[in-house]
Amino acid sequence: MDFTSLSFTDVTRNFGRRRALNRVSFRCDAGEIVALLGPNGAGKSTLLSIAATLLEPSSGSVRYGEQPRAAWLRGRIGLLAHDLYIYPELTAAENLTFFARLHGLDDADRRVSSALARAKLVDRRDDQVLGFSRGMRQRLALERALLHEPRLVLLDEPFTGLDDASTSLLVERLQDLRSKQCLVLVATHDLEVIEPIITRALLLREGKLVQIPAGAGSLRERYRRTSA
Amino acid sequence: MSFLGSVWLVVRKDLVVEFRNREIAYTTLFFAVSTLLVFSFGFVHEGRAVEDAAAGILWVAIAFSGTLALGRAFERERQNETLRGLLMAPVARTALYLGKLAGILLLLLAVEAVIVPMVGLMFQAPLFRYPVMLIALLVTGTVGFVAVGTLFAAMLVRTRSRDVLLPVLLYPITVPVIIAGVRGTAALFQVDADLPMARAWLSMLVFFDVVFVTLALWTFEAVMTE
């Protein structure tokens, strides 16, 4: 069973006395790339963690198509977070193989080879991640997150540490995901990079969701106007 | 991926990571050996060890070095948030728990393989009188200790003062395991070994293992959901 939309309804998340998300409601559908914008500490990562089923909302509900949150959904979600979820002591190939097997992928070896080729790490496949640059780790982590061909892709600052060539590759990858009717939620500060490929943008400010109006001006200009 | 397959994947990954940097093995072993050396200065006089000291010292070394291993094993998962990567996989979280438990257990048993002969040498403990019973006591005691420790270490992984809190939470709960381990081992080490007593303590340890592993499996899913 698959899902074609993600909807948050009045989702609130508290950490002690601090309210990270405050009655957040939105819906996005398959084939959309939605940018999640906002200053540091606005609640973007919290929202992504809730969407990834790693965090429980304090109140409100999250639905994946018609499905409520459930353990089986994790196999259909790809998450790239600030921390890259890769083991520095393992090689690039071992990291991908480990997660491929954990996801129960039958053709793990083929997928790992393809993923390493996409990450441009074929010649470093047997090197420990310990010696990789931030950009190389980021590319590897992205492939780890997409290895099982998830339907919902959650990316937290995916452009961090990437050079121009890698950024272009990631943009192409996002467009490819969109053409495959995946639902992509991207938390980012790289507005100029993301603007051409997103379907819309949401702004989080102090845990509350604010719509960025469509209209004249670049995404950054509209973001500044809205967040002012 | 089968349940046992997932457990094995986590164990193998932990062992490969440990084999590459040997961080936990070296620190745990160094700590355990240091503990034995310090106690040997206090409890061995003119070449003779104080009666019944060996069993207590052995279990103190296991408990202290085990606490160190538990803390480091989860600190490693915290540093790159790889624990969250594991939690995102569509496998039973109890499989992740058992995988982590088995990985730490194997490491501790390897440490015990070094320190038990040292206890035999330093404190004249008769290791080979009932070796199977001694191994059974060590394995069941270590399983009980690690079962609770793995759960608490996972629970505390995002806590700021986890290094302080882990022993504070762990020792009161595992006191019955440590006492059973000490008494059972002491029954074997005494001049006239009390085998029925050792068997009774072994049964107690098996009981604790079943209770602790069951409780940990039952609560791990909830503990891992933030």
Interface residues (C-beta under 8 A of the other chain):
Chain A: S49 A52 L54 L55 E56 A71 W72 R74 G75 I77 L79 A81 H82 D83 L84 Y85 I86 Y87 P88 E89 L90 E94 F98 F99 R101 L102 H103 G104 Q128 R144
Chain B: M1 G5 S6 L9 K13 V16 V17 R20 N21 N80 E81 T82 R84 G85 L86 L87 M88 A89 P90 V91 T225 E226
